[in-house]
Amino acid sequence: RNSARAAFEDGDLKLFESGAINHYVAHEYADKGTQLLITGSNKETAVLQLWREVEAHQFDPPCSKIVWEVYYKPIFGMVTDAAAVEENEAKLVKVLDVYETRLSQSKYLACDYFTLADLNHLPNIQCLLATPSKKLIDSRPHVSAWVKDITARPAWTKVVAMQKQ
């Protein structure tokens, strides 16, 4: 039995992993609001899943470590580990270079419209933009344009505004 606390409940369904929660909500409420899933061929669906996996396993680990070091540690009065920042920036650069190539061919990661693959990046990107590591995004024109696009979405701007209250 997993000891994690449910972060999302819908009737008897209890979920605690953000990727699973996002996937469930996108399926369950697909007819309400933005279509976050690809409903085309199995190949198109596989491309969406590919970019969700890249976010979870390649982008998130180094980005989360950078955000912890340069965004959250100062809030808690802790000292930033510059070596950890440098190490994880080097890892994130490799991922962002792949994103730059992909986004030169497609408006969004999985296809030409906003999907879960893009949505799942928003929390870490929002924090990263408030740090010196923002340079990693700014130095890549296609990544920078994509970040400007996804962070300007009305629902996301509402989330950011609520966090500031």
OpenMM code with the backbone's topology and positions (N, CA, C; nanometers):
from openmm import Vec3, app, unit

residues = "ARG ASN SER ALA ARG ALA ALA PHE GLU ASP GLY ASP LEU LYS LEU PHE GLU SER GLY ALA ILE ASN HIS TYR VAL ALA HIS GLU TYR ALA ASP LYS GLY THR GLN LEU LEU ILE THR GLY SER ASN LYS GLU THR ALA VAL LEU GLN LEU TRP ARG GLU VAL GLU ALA HIS GLN PHE ASP PRO PRO CYS SER LYS ILE VAL TRP GLU VAL TYR TYR LYS PRO ILE PHE GLY MET VAL THR ASP ALA ALA ALA VAL GLU GLU ASN GLU ALA LYS LEU VAL LYS VAL LEU ASP VAL TYR GLU THR ARG LEU SER GLN SER LYS TYR LEU ALA CYS ASP TYR PHE THR LEU ALA ASP LEU ASN HIS LEU PRO ASN ILE GLN CYS LEU LEU ALA THR PRO SER LYS LYS LEU ILE ASP SER ARG PRO HIS VAL SER ALA TRP VAL LYS ASP ILE THR ALA ARG PRO ALA TRP THR LYS VAL VAL ALA MET GLN LYS GLN".split()
positions = [
    Vec3(0.0848, -0.1188, 0.0000),
    Vec3(0.0000, 0.0000, 0.0000),
    Vec3(0.0885, 0.1239, 0.0000),
    Vec3(0.0562, 0.2190, -0.0848),
    Vec3(0.1329, 0.3427, -0.0919),
    Vec3(0.0867, 0.4347, 0.0197),
    Vec3(0.1794, 0.4916, 0.0918),
    Vec3(0.1445, 0.5765, 0.2060),
    Vec3(0.1229, 0.7225, 0.1675),
    Vec3(0.1365, 0.7561, 0.0397),
    Vec3(0.1169, 0.8952, -0.0022),
    Vec3(-0.0285, 0.9359, 0.0196),
    Vec3(-0.0475, 1.0600, 0.0598),
    Vec3(-0.1823, 1.1119, 0.0799),
    Vec3(-0.2423, 1.1524, -0.0532),
    Vec3(-0.3714, 1.1286, -0.0653),
    Vec3(-0.4404, 1.1681, -0.1876),
    Vec3(-0.4393, 1.3201, -0.2003),
    Vec3(-0.4033, 1.3672, -0.3172),
    Vec3(-0.4066, 1.5103, -0.3453),
    Vec3(-0.5279, 1.5441, -0.4304),
    Vec3(-0.5944, 1.4402, -0.4812),
    Vec3(-0.7109, 1.4579, -0.5670),
    Vec3(-0.8066, 1.3427, -0.5406),
    Vec3(-0.9327, 1.3757, -0.5210),
    Vec3(-1.0350, 1.2735, -0.5032),
    Vec3(-1.1529, 1.3051, -0.5925),
    Vec3(-1.2056, 1.2018, -0.6574),
    Vec3(-1.3258, 1.2133, -0.7390),
    Vec3(-1.4075, 1.0883, -0.7107),
    Vec3(-1.5043, 1.1017, -0.6207),
    Vec3(-1.5787, 0.9848, -0.5751),
    Vec3(-1.4857, 0.8924, -0.4998),
    Vec3(-1.4811, 0.7655, -0.5421),
    Vec3(-1.3947, 0.6690, -0.4734),
    Vec3(-1.2516, 0.6663, -0.5293),
    Vec3(-1.2256, 0.7455, -0.6318),
    Vec3(-1.0912, 0.7531, -0.6891),
    Vec3(-1.0057, 0.8503, -0.6088),
    Vec3(-0.8888, 0.8031, -0.5668),
    Vec3(-0.7950, 0.8869, -0.4926),
    Vec3(-0.6598, 0.8806, -0.5637),
    Vec3(-0.6102, 0.9972, -0.6049),
    Vec3(-0.4824, 1.0043, -0.6756),
    Vec3(-0.3875, 1.0969, -0.6012),
    Vec3(-0.2568, 1.0687, -0.6119),
    Vec3(-0.1582, 1.1517, -0.5432),
    Vec3(-0.0447, 1.1980, -0.6336),
    Vec3(-0.0326, 1.1497, -0.7529),
    Vec3(0.0781, 1.1848, -0.8438),
    Vec3(0.0260, 1.2850, -0.9463),
    Vec3(0.0938, 1.3994, -0.9592),
    Vec3(0.0421, 1.5079, -1.0435),
    Vec3(0.0210, 1.4664, -1.1888),
    Vec3(0.1086, 1.3844, -1.2430),
    Vec3(0.0907, 1.3386, -1.3809),
    Vec3(-0.0357, 1.2563, -1.3967),
    Vec3(-0.0619, 1.1679, -1.3007),
    Vec3(-0.1838, 1.0865, -1.3046),
    Vec3(-0.3078, 1.1737, -1.2873),
    Vec3(-0.2992, 1.2711, -1.1979),
    Vec3(-0.4115, 1.3632, -1.1761),
    Vec3(-0.4400, 1.4413, -1.3043),
    Vec3(-0.3373, 1.4985, -1.3638),
    Vec3(-0.3555, 1.5749, -1.4872),
    Vec3(-0.4158, 1.4888, -1.5975),
    Vec3(-0.3657, 1.3671, -1.6119),
    Vec3(-0.4150, 1.2771, -1.7161),
    Vec3(-0.5628, 1.2433, -1.6928),
    Vec3(-0.5968, 1.2116, -1.5689),
    Vec3(-0.7359, 1.1791, -1.5364),
    Vec3(-0.8284, 1.2974, -1.5650),
    Vec3(-0.7922, 1.4149, -1.5166),
    Vec3(-0.8763, 1.5339, -1.5360),
    Vec3(-0.8907, 1.5646, -1.6854),
    Vec3(-0.7819, 1.5536, -1.7602),
    Vec3(-0.7876, 1.5807, -1.9043),
    Vec3(-0.8827, 1.4848, -1.9752),
    Vec3(-0.8831, 1.3581, -1.9342),
    Vec3(-0.9759, 1.2602, -1.9937),
    Vec3(-1.1186, 1.2825, -1.9450),
    Vec3(-1.1331, 1.2934, -1.8148),
    Vec3(-1.2668, 1.3008, -1.7542),
    Vec3(-1.3433, 1.4253, -1.7987),
    Vec3(-1.2727, 1.5348, -1.8164),
    Vec3(-1.3386, 1.6617, -1.8487),
    Vec3(-1.2988, 1.7121, -1.9878),
    Vec3(-1.2700, 1.6196, -2.0782),
    Vec3(-1.2245, 1.6549, -2.2135),
    Vec3(-1.3259, 1.7400, -2.2893),
    Vec3(-1.4537, 1.7257, -2.2559),
    Vec3(-1.5570, 1.8021, -2.3273),
    Vec3(-1.5806, 1.9402, -2.2667),
    Vec3(-1.5046, 1.9740, -2.1633),
    Vec3(-1.5191, 2.1044, -2.0974),
    Vec3(-1.3850, 2.1770, -2.1028),
    Vec3(-1.3746, 2.2810, -2.1795),
    Vec3(-1.2507, 2.3584, -2.1833),
    Vec3(-1.1535, 2.3101, -2.2883),
    Vec3(-1.0270, 2.3382, -2.2643),
    Vec3(-0.9206, 2.3083, -2.3598),
    Vec3(-0.8985, 2.1584, -2.3732),
    Vec3(-0.8887, 2.1107, -2.4955),
    Vec3(-0.8581, 1.9700, -2.5230),
    Vec3(-0.7075, 1.9511, -2.5020),
    Vec3(-0.6702, 1.8825, -2.3953),
    Vec3(-0.5293, 1.8662, -2.3592),
    Vec3(-0.4695, 1.7350, -2.4077),
    Vec3(-0.5523, 1.6527, -2.4685),
    Vec3(-0.5068, 1.5232, -2.5174),
    Vec3(-0.5146, 1.5205, -2.6689),
    Vec3(-0.4374, 1.4348, -2.7282),
    Vec3(-0.4437, 1.4144, -2.8729),
    Vec3(-0.5376, 1.2974, -2.8962),
    Vec3(-0.6404, 1.3209, -2.9736),
    Vec3(-0.7410, 1.2169, -2.9957),
    Vec3(-0.7297, 1.1554, -3.1350),
    Vec3(-0.6181, 1.1777, -3.2015),
    Vec3(-0.5973, 1.1247, -3.3363),
    Vec3(-0.5495, 0.9809, -3.3336),
    Vec3(-0.4564, 0.9526, -3.4196),
    Vec3(-0.4050, 0.8165, -3.4343),
    Vec3(-0.3226, 0.7746, -3.3126),
    Vec3(-0.2973, 0.6462, -3.3072),
    Vec3(-0.2132, 0.5922, -3.2009),
    Vec3(-0.0731, 0.6536, -3.2072),
    Vec3(-0.0231, 0.6823, -3.3279),
    Vec3(0.1088, 0.7447, -3.3425),
    Vec3(0.1090, 0.8845, -3.2812),
    Vec3(0.0025, 0.9613, -3.3050),
    Vec3(-0.0061, 1.0968, -3.2488),
    Vec3(-0.0149, 1.0919, -3.0968),
    Vec3(-0.0910, 0.9966, -3.0460),
    Vec3(-0.1030, 0.9792, -2.9013),
    Vec3(0.0322, 0.9406, -2.8413),
    Vec3(0.1071, 0.8574, -2.9118),
    Vec3(0.2399, 0.8164, -2.8644),
    Vec3(0.3351, 0.9356, -2.8576),
    Vec3(0.3228, 1.0287, -2.9512),
    Vec3(0.4081, 1.1484, -2.9490),
    Vec3(0.3767, 1.2325, -2.8255),
    Vec3(0.2490, 1.2466, -2.7929),
    Vec3(0.2111, 1.3184, -2.6705),
    Vec3(0.2730, 1.2498, -2.5492),
    Vec3(0.2590, 1.1188, -2.5416),
    Vec3(0.3137, 1.0458, -2.4275),
    Vec3(0.4655, 1.0594, -2.4210),
    Vec3(0.5303, 1.0571, -2.5363),
    Vec3(0.6756, 1.0751, -2.5410),
    Vec3(0.7164, 1.2055, -2.4737),
    Vec3(0.6513, 1.3170, -2.5095),
    Vec3(0.6899, 1.4468, -2.4538),
    Vec3(0.6500, 1.4600, -2.3076),
    Vec3(0.5457, 1.3902, -2.2647),
    Vec3(0.5131, 1.3872, -2.1214),
    Vec3(0.6235, 1.3142, -2.0451),
    Vec3(0.6742, 1.2070, -2.1030),
    Vec3(0.7836, 1.1320, -2.0399),
    Vec3(0.9125, 1.2139, -2.0377),
    Vec3(0.9408, 1.2853, -2.1453),
    Vec3(1.0601, 1.3705, -2.1485),
    Vec3(1.0512, 1.4743, -2.0369),
    Vec3(0.9339, 1.5353, -2.0218),
    Vec3(0.9165, 1.6346, -1.9140),
    Vec3(0.9432, 1.5705, -1.7783),
    Vec3(0.8813, 1.4551, -1.7543),
    Vec3(0.8910, 1.3907, -1.6230),
    Vec3(1.0315, 1.3401, -1.5901),
    Vec3(1.1025, 1.2885, -1.6900),
    Vec3(1.2293, 1.2200, -1.6615),
    Vec3(1.3551, 1.2953, -1.7044),
    Vec3(1.3418, 1.3907, -1.7957),
    Vec3(1.4584, 1.4645, -1.8434),
    Vec3(1.4567, 1.6118, -1.8018),
    Vec3(1.3409, 1.6762, -1.8168),
    Vec3(1.3293, 1.8185, -1.7843),
    Vec3(1.3116, 1.8407, -1.6339),
    Vec3(1.2174, 1.7714, -1.5746),
    Vec3(1.1825, 1.7981, -1.4346),
    Vec3(1.2969, 1.7768, -1.3358),
    Vec3(1.3715, 1.6669, -1.3412),
    Vec3(1.4750, 1.6491, -1.2378),
    Vec3(1.5761, 1.7641, -1.2291),
    Vec3(1.6427, 1.8038, -1.3382),
    Vec3(1.7370, 1.9147, -1.3213),
    Vec3(1.6679, 2.0478, -1.2948),
    Vec3(1.5528, 2.0701, -1.3574),
    Vec3(1.4836, 2.1975, -1.3359),
    Vec3(1.4374, 2.2101, -1.1908),
    Vec3(1.3840, 2.1024, -1.1350),
    Vec3(1.3403, 2.1048, -0.9946),
    Vec3(1.4570, 2.1331, -0.9006),
    Vec3(1.5725, 2.0758, -0.9304),
    Vec3(1.6896, 2.0990, -0.8454),
    Vec3(1.7359, 2.2443, -0.8547),
    Vec3(1.7335, 2.3001, -0.9754),
    Vec3(1.7706, 2.4412, -0.9919),
    Vec3(1.6721, 2.5300, -0.9172),
    Vec3(1.5439, 2.5040, -0.9356),
    Vec3(1.4398, 2.5843, -0.8692),
    Vec3(1.4553, 2.5752, -0.7174),
    Vec3(1.4841, 2.4576, -0.6656),
    Vec3(1.5054, 2.4428, -0.5214),
    Vec3(1.6230, 2.5301, -0.4758),
    Vec3(1.7317, 2.5227, -0.5492),
    Vec3(1.8528, 2.5950, -0.5093),
    Vec3(1.8395, 2.7470, -0.5210),
    Vec3(1.7834, 2.7965, -0.6318),
    Vec3(1.7877, 2.9412, -0.6564),
    Vec3(1.6556, 3.0134, -0.6310),
    Vec3(1.5474, 2.9380, -0.6146),
    Vec3(1.4174, 3.0016, -0.5897),
    Vec3(1.3729, 2.9788, -0.4446),
    Vec3(1.3696, 2.8521, -0.4033),
    Vec3(1.3162, 2.8214, -0.2702),
    Vec3(1.4164, 2.8376, -0.1566),
    Vec3(1.5399, 2.7950, -0.1736),
    Vec3(1.6373, 2.8072, -0.0647),
    Vec3(1.6489, 2.9510, -0.0136),
    Vec3(1.6579, 3.0515, -0.1007),
    Vec3(1.6636, 3.1890, -0.0497),
    Vec3(1.5387, 3.2284, 0.0306),
    Vec3(1.4232, 3.1788, -0.0086),
    Vec3(1.2996, 3.2079, 0.0655),
    Vec3(1.3103, 3.1558, 0.2085),
    Vec3(1.3725, 3.0384, 0.2241),
    Vec3(1.3850, 2.9762, 0.3558),
    Vec3(1.5130, 3.0156, 0.4288),
    Vec3(1.5866, 3.1121, 0.3742),
    Vec3(1.7091, 3.1577, 0.4384),
    Vec3(1.8225, 3.0580, 0.4304),
    Vec3(1.8160, 2.9702, 0.3337),
    Vec3(1.9199, 2.8688, 0.3166),
    Vec3(2.0207, 2.9151, 0.2113),
    Vec3(2.1383, 2.8576, 0.2170),
    Vec3(2.2452, 2.8935, 0.1239),
    Vec3(2.2319, 2.8102, -0.0041),
    Vec3(2.2404, 2.8784, -0.1164),
    Vec3(2.2357, 2.8119, -0.2464),
    Vec3(2.3653, 2.7359, -0.2708),
    Vec3(2.3535, 2.6149, -0.3208),
    Vec3(2.4694, 2.5334, -0.3562),
    Vec3(2.5021, 2.5613, -0.5031),
    Vec3(2.5996, 2.6480, -0.5257),
    Vec3(2.6352, 2.6903, -0.6618),
    Vec3(2.6779, 2.5726, -0.7489),
    Vec3(2.7452, 2.4750, -0.6912),
    Vec3(2.7888, 2.3581, -0.7686),
    Vec3(2.6682, 2.2774, -0.8168),
    Vec3(2.5674, 2.2642, -0.7315),
    Vec3(2.4454, 2.1923, -0.7714),
    Vec3(2.3729, 2.2667, -0.8826),
    Vec3(2.3704, 2.3995, -0.8734),
    Vec3(2.3071, 2.4803, -0.9783),
    Vec3(2.3810, 2.4592, -1.1099),
    Vec3(2.5120, 2.4707, -1.1065),
    Vec3(2.5929, 2.4557, -1.2283),
    Vec3(2.5746, 2.3167, -1.2901),
    Vec3(2.5787, 2.2142, -1.2069),
    Vec3(2.5635, 2.0764, -1.2549),
    Vec3(2.4272, 2.0563, -1.3216),
    Vec3(2.3226, 2.1073, -1.2585),
    Vec3(2.1884, 2.0868, -1.3123),
    Vec3(2.1561, 2.1794, -1.4285),
    Vec3(2.2175, 2.2960, -1.4329),
    Vec3(2.2031, 2.3808, -1.5516),
    Vec3(2.2639, 2.3101, -1.6729),
    Vec3(2.3771, 2.2434, -1.6540),
    Vec3(2.4399, 2.1693, -1.7647),
    Vec3(2.3476, 2.0584, -1.8146),
    Vec3(2.2790, 1.9919, -1.7235),
    Vec3(2.1832, 1.8876, -1.7633),
    Vec3(2.0627, 1.9489, -1.8341),
    Vec3(2.0117, 2.0589, -1.7795),
    Vec3(1.8930, 2.1219, -1.8375),
    Vec3(1.9219, 2.1797, -1.9756),
    Vec3(2.0419, 2.2306, -1.9961),
    Vec3(2.0816, 2.2839, -2.1272),
    Vec3(2.0632, 2.1772, -2.2355),
    Vec3(2.1036, 2.0550, -2.2058),
    Vec3(2.0908, 1.9461, -2.3041),
    Vec3(1.9442, 1.9221, -2.3394),
    Vec3(1.8577, 1.9248, -2.2409),
    Vec3(1.7145, 1.9051, -2.2645),
    Vec3(1.6583, 2.0219, -2.3444),
    Vec3(1.6941, 2.1423, -2.3050),
    Vec3(1.6422, 2.2605, -2.3745),
    Vec3(1.6926, 2.2688, -2.5183),
    Vec3(1.8091, 2.2151, -2.5453),
    Vec3(1.8565, 2.2091, -2.6837),
    Vec3(1.7675, 2.1164, -2.7674),
    Vec3(1.7263, 2.0060, -2.7099),
    Vec3(1.6320, 1.9160, -2.7784),
    Vec3(1.4987, 1.9882, -2.7985),
    Vec3(1.4518, 2.0590, -2.6965),
    Vec3(1.3273, 2.1355, -2.7087),
    Vec3(1.3389, 2.2409, -2.8185),
    Vec3(1.4519, 2.3078, -2.8255),
    Vec3(1.4716, 2.4116, -2.9271),
    Vec3(1.4547, 2.3530, -3.0672),
    Vec3(1.5128, 2.2368, -3.0892),
    Vec3(1.4981, 2.1707, -3.2193),
    Vec3(1.3522, 2.1341, -3.2441),
    Vec3(1.2892, 2.0727, -3.1471),
    Vec3(1.1488, 2.0320, -3.1629),
    Vec3(1.0595, 2.1533, -3.1878),
    Vec3(1.0779, 2.2586, -3.1100),
    Vec3(0.9908, 2.3761, -3.1201),
    Vec3(1.0205, 2.4599, -3.2443),
    Vec3(1.1271, 2.4297, -3.3144),
    Vec3(1.1510, 2.4938, -3.4446),
    Vec3(1.0652, 2.4278, -3.5525),
    Vec3(1.0092, 2.3106, -3.5191),
    Vec3(0.9282, 2.2335, -3.6140),
    Vec3(0.7807, 2.2285, -3.5762),
    Vec3(0.7489, 2.2613, -3.4528),
    Vec3(0.6122, 2.2491, -3.4019),
    Vec3(0.5879, 2.3614, -3.3016),
    Vec3(0.4684, 2.4185, -3.3014),
    Vec3(0.4396, 2.5291, -3.2096),
    Vec3(0.4486, 2.4847, -3.0635),
    Vec3(0.4050, 2.3631, -3.0364),
    Vec3(0.4091, 2.3069, -2.9014),
    Vec3(0.4858, 2.1747, -2.9071),
    Vec3(0.5110, 2.1151, -2.7930),
    Vec3(0.5966, 1.9972, -2.7909),
    Vec3(0.5382, 1.8769, -2.8645),
    Vec3(0.4138, 1.8425, -2.8383),
    Vec3(0.3572, 1.7210, -2.8968),
    Vec3(0.2971, 1.7422, -3.0350),
    Vec3(0.2478, 1.8628, -3.0600),
    Vec3(0.1786, 1.8909, -3.1863),
    Vec3(0.1643, 2.0424, -3.2001),
    Vec3(0.0761, 2.0862, -3.2861),
    Vec3(0.0611, 2.2303, -3.3070),
    Vec3(-0.0437, 2.2941, -3.2170),
    Vec3(-0.0876, 2.2225, -3.1135),
    Vec3(-0.1738, 2.2852, -3.0138),
    Vec3(-0.1303, 2.2434, -2.8733),
    Vec3(-0.1693, 2.3234, -2.7760),
    Vec3(-0.1342, 2.3074, -2.6348),
    Vec3(-0.1918, 2.1767, -2.5807),
    Vec3(-0.1065, 2.0960, -2.5178),
    Vec3(-0.1489, 1.9681, -2.4597),
    Vec3(-0.0908, 1.9530, -2.3193),
    Vec3(-0.1196, 1.8386, -2.2591),
    Vec3(-0.0616, 1.8070, -2.1277),
    Vec3(0.0911, 1.8120, -2.1301),
    Vec3(0.1505, 1.7801, -2.2431),
    Vec3(0.2972, 1.7838, -2.2524),
    Vec3(0.3503, 1.9234, -2.2225),
    Vec3(0.2760, 2.0249, -2.2630),
    Vec3(0.3157, 2.1638, -2.2361),
    Vec3(0.2735, 2.2053, -2.0951),
    Vec3(0.1517, 2.1733, -2.0596),
    Vec3(0.0955, 2.2114, -1.9296),
    Vec3(0.1838, 2.1668, -1.8139),
    Vec3(0.2331, 2.0453, -1.8213),
    Vec3(0.3102, 1.9901, -1.7098),
    Vec3(0.4396, 2.0662, -1.6815),
    Vec3(0.4860, 2.1465, -1.7747),
    Vec3(0.6072, 2.2264, -1.7552),
    Vec3(0.5830, 2.3542, -1.6749),
    Vec3(0.4596, 2.4003, -1.6689),
    Vec3(0.4328, 2.5352, -1.6189),
    Vec3(0.4818, 2.5652, -1.4773),
    Vec3(0.4577, 2.4816, -1.3775),
    Vec3(0.5021, 2.5195, -1.2421),
    Vec3(0.6525, 2.5464, -1.2313),
    Vec3(0.7342, 2.4550, -1.2825),
    Vec3(0.8794, 2.4758, -1.2745),
    Vec3(0.9254, 2.5920, -1.3608),
    Vec3(0.8681, 2.6057, -1.4795),
    Vec3(0.9078, 2.7170, -1.5666),
    Vec3(0.8767, 2.8499, -1.4997),
    Vec3(0.7601, 2.8604, -1.4371),
    Vec3(0.7223, 2.9860, -1.3720),
    Vec3(0.8257, 3.0252, -1.2669),
    Vec3(0.8695, 2.9295, -1.1878),
    Vec3(0.9725, 2.9577, -1.0863),
    Vec3(1.1069, 2.9884, -1.1512),
    Vec3(1.1437, 2.9125, -1.2526),
    Vec3(1.2717, 2.9336, -1.3200),
    Vec3(1.2816, 3.0738, -1.3789),
    Vec3(1.1698, 3.1261, -1.4274),
    Vec3(1.1691, 3.2599, -1.4872),
    Vec3(1.2029, 3.3696, -1.3864),
    Vec3(1.1891, 3.3396, -1.2584),
    Vec3(1.2170, 3.4382, -1.1536),
    Vec3(1.3594, 3.4253, -1.0999),
    Vec3(1.4450, 3.3547, -1.1729),
    Vec3(1.5817, 3.3304, -1.1272),
    Vec3(1.6826, 3.3659, -1.2368),
    Vec3(1.8101, 3.3752, -1.2008),
    Vec3(1.9129, 3.3975, -1.3036),
    Vec3(1.9184, 3.2852, -1.4083),
    Vec3(1.8691, 3.1670, -1.3741),
    Vec3(1.8689, 3.0552, -1.4690),
    Vec3(1.7706, 3.0763, -1.5838),
    Vec3(1.6948, 3.1826, -1.5777),
    Vec3(1.6053, 3.2214, -1.6873),
    Vec3(1.6835, 3.2342, -1.8179),
    Vec3(1.8103, 3.2639, -1.8065),
    Vec3(1.8971, 3.2791, -1.9249),
    Vec3(1.8971, 3.1539, -2.0119),
    Vec3(1.8746, 3.0380, -1.9514),
    Vec3(1.8723, 2.9129, -2.0271),
    Vec3(1.7547, 2.9100, -2.1243),
    Vec3(1.6460, 2.9721, -2.0855),
    Vec3(1.5278, 2.9834, -2.1716),
    Vec3(1.5471, 3.0962, -2.2715),
    Vec3(1.5879, 3.2112, -2.2214),
    Vec3(1.6004, 3.3307, -2.3058),
    Vec3(1.6988, 3.3128, -2.4209),
    Vec3(1.7973, 3.2284, -2.4039),
    Vec3(1.9007, 3.2107, -2.5066),
    Vec3(1.8572, 3.1186, -2.6208),
    Vec3(1.7374, 3.0652, -2.6120),
    Vec3(1.6852, 2.9755, -2.7155),
    Vec3(1.5557, 3.0348, -2.7699),
    Vec3(1.5583, 3.0911, -2.8906),
    Vec3(1.4422, 3.1661, -2.9402),
    Vec3(1.3119, 3.0864, -2.9476),
    Vec3(1.3174, 2.9613, -2.9893),
    Vec3(1.1939, 2.8829, -2.9988),
    Vec3(1.1430, 2.8430, -2.8602),
    Vec3(1.2342, 2.8067, -2.7719),
    Vec3(1.1947, 2.7754, -2.6337),
    Vec3(1.1379, 2.9008, -2.5681),
    Vec3(1.2032, 3.0130, -2.5875),
    Vec3(1.1566, 3.1389, -2.5291),
    Vec3(1.0166, 3.1751, -2.5783),
    Vec3(0.9917, 3.1608, -2.7075),
    Vec3(0.8585, 3.1906, -2.7631),
    Vec3(0.7537, 3.0955, -2.7065),
    Vec3(0.7891, 2.9687, -2.6939),
    Vec3(0.6978, 2.8687, -2.6369),
    Vec3(0.6659, 2.9030, -2.4909),
    Vec3(0.7677, 2.9377, -2.4137),
    Vec3(0.7469, 2.9735, -2.2731),
    Vec3(0.6574, 3.0971, -2.2621),
    Vec3(0.6822, 3.1978, -2.3435),
    Vec3(0.5963, 3.3176, -2.3420),
    Vec3(0.4524, 3.2809, -2.3733),
    Vec3(0.4338, 3.1932, -2.4695),
    Vec3(0.2994, 3.1497, -2.5088),
    Vec3(0.2291, 3.0749, -2.3953),
    Vec3(0.2937, 2.9730, -2.3405),
    Vec3(0.2247, 2.8905, -2.2406),
    Vec3(0.2056, 2.9637, -2.1079),
    Vec3(0.2969, 3.0523, -2.0718),
    Vec3(0.2800, 3.1262, -1.9455),
    Vec3(0.1794, 3.2399, -1.9582),
    Vec3(0.1410, 3.2746, -2.0807),
    Vec3(0.0416, 3.3808, -2.1023),
    Vec3(-0.1006, 3.3264, -2.1141),
    Vec3(-0.1172, 3.1964, -2.1050),
    Vec3(-0.2519, 3.1387, -2.1170),
    Vec3(-0.3391, 3.1908, -2.0025),
    Vec3(-0.4632, 3.2279, -2.0322),
    Vec3(-0.5497, 3.2887, -1.9297),
    Vec3(-0.5633, 3.2056, -1.8019),
    Vec3(-0.5811, 3.0758, -1.8138),
    Vec3(-0.5960, 2.9928, -1.6936),
    Vec3(-0.4681, 2.9955, -1.6100),
    Vec3(-0.3527, 2.9934, -1.6750),
    Vec3(-0.2267, 2.9967, -1.6004),
    Vec3(-0.2059, 3.1320, -1.5339),
    Vec3(-0.2384, 3.2400, -1.6024),
    Vec3(-0.2214, 3.3721, -1.5408),
    Vec3(-0.3115, 3.3854, -1.4181),
    Vec3(-0.4274, 3.3191, -1.4187),
    Vec3(-0.5144, 3.3187, -1.2998),
    Vec3(-0.4484, 3.2428, -1.1850),
    Vec3(-0.3870, 3.1300, -1.2157),
    Vec3(-0.3171, 3.0516, -1.1128),
    Vec3(-0.2053, 3.1349, -1.0505),
    Vec3(-0.1264, 3.2002, -1.1340),
    Vec3(-0.0155, 3.2826, -1.0848),
    Vec3(-0.0690, 3.3966, -0.9983),
    Vec3(-0.1780, 3.4591, -1.0403),
    Vec3(-0.2378, 3.5680, -0.9621),
    Vec3(-0.2864, 3.5172, -0.8263),
    Vec3(-0.3461, 3.3983, -0.8221),
    Vec3(-0.3925, 3.3408, -0.6946),
    Vec3(-0.2755, 3.3129, -0.6016),
    Vec3(-0.1623, 3.2710, -0.6561),
    Vec3(-0.0449, 3.2418, -0.5740),
    Vec3(0.0107, 3.3673, -0.5087),
    Vec3(-0.0114, 3.4813, -0.5699),
    Vec3(0.0407, 3.6073, -0.5165),
    Vec3(-0.0474, 3.6647, -0.4068),
    Vec3(-0.1667, 3.6097, -0.3892),
    Vec3(-0.2594, 3.6621, -0.2876),
    Vec3(-0.2193, 3.6184, -0.1490),
] * unit.nanometer
topology = app.Topology()
chain = topology.addChain("A")
for resn in residues:
    res = topology.addResidue(resn, chain)
    for name in ("N", "CA", "C"):
        topology.addAtom(name, app.Element.getBySymbol(name[0]), res)
